[in-house]
Amino acid sequence: MTATIRLRTVNLNRSPSVVNHLLKLLSDDEIDRAERFRFPRDRRRFIIRRAALRQIIAKEVGTPAEHLRFSAEPEFGRPFLAVPDATGLGFSSSHSEELGLIGLGASARFGVDMERVRRISDFAAVATRFFTPEEAAAIGEAGDALDRFYRTWVLKEAFVKALGQGLSHPLDSFSVAIGADPPHLLSAEAGDASAWHFRLFKPAPGWIAAVAAEHDPMATLDLRSWSFDAFPC
Ligand SMILES: CC(C)(COP(=O)(O)OP(=O)(O)OC[C@H]1O[C@@H](n2cnc3c(N)ncnc32)[C@H](O)[C@@H]1OP(=O)(O)O)[C@@H](O)C(=O)NCCC(=O)NCCS
C-alpha cells in the first residue's frame, strides 16, 4: 500500500561552505530568522532545515526551491505553502539537536514531532504539570518511565501541530494512550477522537518521533533520510 504521509529525516550537521550554498535558497524572512539565532550552530541548523524543506517541497510541486513562498495562518502561525498555491500539499516539520524531520501529505491535518531522548531528572514533575493525570500515571516511575514520557510528549506535540494550534492548545485538554499499538486518543475536549490516528517511530538511534493524522490510518510509514541535491563545495 502506498503511504499517504512521507517522512524525511535531515542531518543538520553540514560544513560552513555547504551552509553558505544552502543560504541562497532562503527568502529574506528566513535569512532574518537565521540571523536572530544567538549561537552559530543553531543558525546553521536552521538554514539547513529550511533549505531541506524547500528542496523536498520543490521536488513535489515542480517549482525551484528558491521560488517557493511560505505564509502562516494568522491565529496560531501554522505555516503553509503560498507559492505555488492550491497544490493541496500539506507539510509539518520538527527538529531536535542535529536531526530534522519533515512530513509531506495530501492534507494539512497532520503533524510530526521529534525529540532527542536525553536523561532528564525531573520528567515526572513535567508530566504532572503539563500532561493529564491519566498520562502522568501511565508514565509512572518504572525503569522505562523516561521512554514513556518522551513517547507521550511527541504524540501530544504531533497532535497539537496537526490541529495547527501548537502549544496554544492546552496539553492537558486531551489524553493519548501510549501503551496501545497503535497509540490513540483517549479523550479530547472537542471533536471526534476516533478520527485521529497516531504512529510512533524511531527516526534514528537516540531519537523518538510521532505523526498524528486525521482520517488517515497510516497503514505504512514511508520514512527515509534526505540527501541534498548535488551542489559545488
Ligand atoms: C509549533 C510548536 C509546537 C513547535 O515546537 P518545537 O518543539 O519548538 O519545534 P519543532 O522543531 O518541533 O517544530 C517547529 C515547526 O513547527 C511548525 N509550526 C509552527 N507553528 C505551528 C502551528 N501553529 N501548527 C503546526 N505547526 C507549527 C513549523 O513548521 C516549525 O518549523 P520552522 O521553525 O521551520 O518554522 C511550538 O513552537 C508552538 O506552539 N509555537 C507557537 C504557536 C503559537 O501559539 N503562535 C502564536 C502566534 S503566531
The ligand as an SDF file (V2000), in Angstrom:
LIG
                    3D

 48 50  0  0  0  0  0  0  0  0999 V2000
    4.6430   24.6200   16.9810 C   0  0  0  0  0  0  0  0  0  0  0  0
    5.4240   24.2760   18.2260 C   0  0  0  0  0  0  0  0  0  0  0  0
    4.6650   23.2080   18.9910 C   0  0  0  0  0  0  0  0  0  0  0  0
    6.8250   23.8170   17.7510 C   0  0  0  0  0  0  0  0  0  0  0  0
    7.5090   23.0380   18.6890 O   0  0  0  0  0  0  0  0  0  0  0  0
    9.0940   22.9940   18.8680 P   0  0  0  0  0  0  0  0  0  0  0  0
    9.3470   21.7370   19.6090 O   0  0  0  0  0  0  0  0  0  0  0  0
    9.5580   24.2780   19.4280 O   0  0  0  0  0  0  0  0  0  0  0  0
    9.7630   22.9410   17.4450 O   0  0  0  0  0  0  0  0  0  0  0  0
    9.7080   21.8610   16.2870 P   0  0  0  0  0  0  0  0  0  0  0  0
   11.0290   21.8780   15.6220 O   0  0  0  0  0  0  0  0  0  0  0  0
    9.1960   20.5510   16.7520 O   0  0  0  0  0  0  0  0  0  0  0  0
    8.6360   22.4470   15.2710 O   0  0  0  0  0  0  0  0  0  0  0  0
    8.8740   23.6540   14.5910 C   0  0  0  0  0  0  0  0  0  0  0  0
    7.9580   23.7140   13.3930 C   0  0  0  0  0  0  0  0  0  0  0  0
    6.5930   23.6780   13.8290 O   0  0  0  0  0  0  0  0  0  0  0  0
    5.8170   24.2500   12.7830 C   0  0  0  0  0  0  0  0  0  0  0  0
    4.7830   25.0890   13.3920 N   0  0  0  0  0  0  0  0  0  0  0  0
    4.9120   26.3260   13.9010 C   0  0  0  0  0  0  0  0  0  0  0  0
    3.7160   26.7530   14.3480 N   0  0  0  0  0  0  0  0  0  0  0  0
    2.8220   25.7610   14.1090 C   0  0  0  0  0  0  0  0  0  0  0  0
    1.4400   25.6110   14.3450 C   0  0  0  0  0  0  0  0  0  0  0  0
    0.7020   26.5620   14.9300 N   0  0  0  0  0  0  0  0  0  0  0  0
    0.8500   24.4580   13.9660 N   0  0  0  0  0  0  0  0  0  0  0  0
    1.5610   23.4760   13.3890 C   0  0  0  0  0  0  0  0  0  0  0  0
    2.8890   23.5630   13.1340 N   0  0  0  0  0  0  0  0  0  0  0  0
    3.5080   24.6960   13.5030 C   0  0  0  0  0  0  0  0  0  0  0  0
    6.7620   24.9950   11.8590 C   0  0  0  0  0  0  0  0  0  0  0  0
    6.8720   24.2400   10.6630 O   0  0  0  0  0  0  0  0  0  0  0  0
    8.0690   24.9890   12.6140 C   0  0  0  0  0  0  0  0  0  0  0  0
    9.1820   24.9280   11.7430 O   0  0  0  0  0  0  0  0  0  0  0  0
   10.0550   26.2470   11.4650 P   0  0  0  0  0  0  0  0  0  0  0  0
   10.8020   26.5320   12.7110 O   0  0  0  0  0  0  0  0  0  0  0  0
   10.9430   25.8390   10.3300 O   0  0  0  0  0  0  0  0  0  0  0  0
    9.1040   27.3350   11.0950 O   0  0  0  0  0  0  0  0  0  0  0  0
    5.6200   25.4800   19.1650 C   0  0  0  0  0  0  0  0  0  0  0  0
    6.6820   26.2790   18.7060 O   0  0  0  0  0  0  0  0  0  0  0  0
    4.4350   26.3950   19.2570 C   0  0  0  0  0  0  0  0  0  0  0  0
    3.4220   26.0650   19.8300 O   0  0  0  0  0  0  0  0  0  0  0  0
    4.5560   27.5930   18.7330 N   0  0  0  0  0  0  0  0  0  0  0  0
    3.6220   28.6500   18.9940 C   0  0  0  0  0  0  0  0  0  0  0  0
    2.3440   28.7180   18.2090 C   0  0  0  0  0  0  0  0  0  0  0  0
    1.6390   29.9200   18.6730 C   0  0  0  0  0  0  0  0  0  0  0  0
    0.9190   29.8910   19.6380 O   0  0  0  0  0  0  0  0  0  0  0  0
    1.8510   31.0460   17.9970 N   0  0  0  0  0  0  0  0  0  0  0  0
    1.2220   32.2690   18.4190 C   0  0  0  0  0  0  0  0  0  0  0  0
    1.0250   33.2970   17.3510 C   0  0  0  0  0  0  0  0  0  0  0  0
    1.9480   33.1160   15.8860 S   0  0  0  0  0  0  0  0  0  0  0  0
  1  2  1  0
  2  3  1  0
  2  4  1  0
  2 36  1  0
  4  5  1  0
  5  6  1  0
  6  7  2  0
  6  8  1  0
  6  9  1  0
  9 10  1  0
 10 11  2  0
 10 12  1  0
 10 13  1  0
 13 14  1  0
 14 15  1  0
 15 16  1  0
 15 30  1  0
 16 17  1  0
 17 18  1  0
 17 28  1  0
 18 19  1  0
 18 27  1  0
 19 20  2  0
 20 21  1  0
 21 22  1  0
 21 27  2  0
 22 23  1  0
 22 24  2  0
 24 25  1  0
 25 26  2  0
 26 27  1  0
 28 29  1  0
 28 30  1  0
 30 31  1  0
 31 32  1  0
 32 33  2  0
 32 34  1  0
 32 35  1  0
 36 37  1  0
 36 38  1  0
 38 39  2  0
 38 40  1  0
 40 41  1  0
 41 42  1  0
 42 43  1  0
 43 44  2  0
 43 45  1  0
 45 46  1  0
 46 47  1  0
 47 48  1  0
M  END
$$$$
